[in-house]
Every structure is written in C-alpha cells, then in structure tokens.
Amino acid sequence: MSSKSELKKWVKDALRQHGGSAILLDVAKHIWANHELDLRAAGDLFYTWQYDMRWACTELRKDGDLEEPVKRGVWKLVSGH
C-alpha cells in the first residue's frame, strides 16, 4: 500500500519526466496516470493525495531537492536531483 512519504518520490519522478520542472496540474496528472491503482488501494490517501502532493513539494524544498518558486505554480528540481 502506498503512503504519504512515497509521494515525494512520485513528485520527483513526475518532474524528471517533464524535463525537471512542471506545473502542479501536470505533476498531478502524471501521478494519477502512473499510480492510480496504488492510490485507490491506499485507504485514506486516496482522498487526500492531491493535498499530500503539495505537502511532498514543501518537504522536497526543505530537503533541498526542489528550488524555491520563481514563478507561481511551477515546481522545479534542483540540478542533479
């Protein structure tokens, strides 16, 4: 079963697939397209995953994996991550 902490990996995977940066909507679409079954089997996470995806972004920024936003709504990986 998937957990909230796995969303950090999924966000990074989505950003890599979009060349290192993407808007929130594209990240959400990527996660849904690639992890729908995981999310459906994840209990309460199924109902909170889009909020938790934003939490994951904040945590990735704290970890130094994502850049601070320059443009609203654009998430960008730090080079080499």
C-alpha positions as CSV (number, residue, x, y, z in Angstrom):
1,M,0.0,0.0,0.0
2,S,1.2,3.5,-0.9
3,S,2.0,6.1,1.8
4,K,2.2,9.8,2.0
5,S,6.0,9.6,2.0
6,E,6.0,7.8,-1.4
7,L,4.5,11.0,-2.9
8,K,7.9,12.7,-2.6
9,K,9.4,10.1,-4.9
10,W,6.4,10.3,-7.3
11,V,6.7,14.1,-7.4
12,K,10.4,13.8,-8.3
13,D,9.6,11.2,-10.9
14,A,7.0,13.4,-12.5
15,L,9.3,16.4,-12.6
16,R,12.0,14.3,-14.2
17,Q,9.6,13.1,-16.9
18,H,8.8,16.8,-17.6
19,G,12.4,17.8,-18.0
20,G,13.0,18.9,-14.4
21,S,10.1,21.3,-14.0
22,A,6.3,21.3,-14.3
23,I,3.2,23.0,-13.1
24,L,1.2,21.3,-10.3
25,L,-1.5,20.1,-12.7
26,D,1.0,18.2,-14.8
27,V,2.5,16.7,-11.7
28,A,-0.9,15.5,-10.6
29,K,-1.8,14.1,-14.0
30,H,1.5,12.2,-14.1
31,I,0.9,10.7,-10.6
32,W,-2.6,9.7,-11.5
33,A,-1.6,8.2,-14.8
34,N,1.2,6.1,-13.2
35,H,-0.1,5.4,-9.7
36,E,-3.9,5.3,-9.9
37,L,-4.1,1.7,-8.7
38,D,-1.7,2.4,-5.9
39,L,-3.7,5.4,-4.8
40,R,-7.0,3.5,-5.0
41,A,-5.6,0.8,-2.7
42,A,-4.0,3.4,-0.3
43,G,-7.0,3.9,2.0
44,D,-7.4,7.5,3.2
45,L,-4.5,8.6,1.0
46,F,-6.9,8.2,-2.0
47,Y,-8.9,11.1,-0.6
48,T,-6.0,13.3,0.4
49,W,-3.3,12.6,-2.2
50,Q,-3.6,16.0,-4.0
51,Y,-3.2,17.9,-0.7
52,D,-0.4,15.5,0.3
53,M,1.3,16.0,-3.1
54,R,1.6,19.7,-2.1
55,W,3.0,18.7,1.3
56,A,5.6,16.5,-0.5
57,C,6.6,19.5,-2.6
58,T,7.2,21.5,0.6
59,E,9.2,18.7,2.1
60,L,11.3,18.4,-1.0
61,R,12.1,22.1,-0.8
62,K,13.1,21.7,2.8
63,D,15.3,18.7,1.8
64,G,17.0,20.8,-0.9
65,D,15.6,18.8,-3.8
66,L,13.3,21.5,-5.2
67,E,14.1,25.1,-5.9
68,E,12.2,27.9,-4.3
69,P,9.5,29.0,-6.6
70,V,10.4,31.8,-9.1
71,K,7.1,31.6,-10.9
72,R,3.9,30.7,-9.0
73,G,2.7,27.2,-9.6
74,V,5.9,25.9,-11.2
75,W,7.8,23.2,-9.4
76,K,11.5,22.7,-10.4
77,L,14.1,20.2,-9.4
78,V,17.5,21.5,-8.2
79,S,20.1,20.5,-10.8
80,G,21.4,17.0,-10.1
81,H,18.3,15.8,-8.2
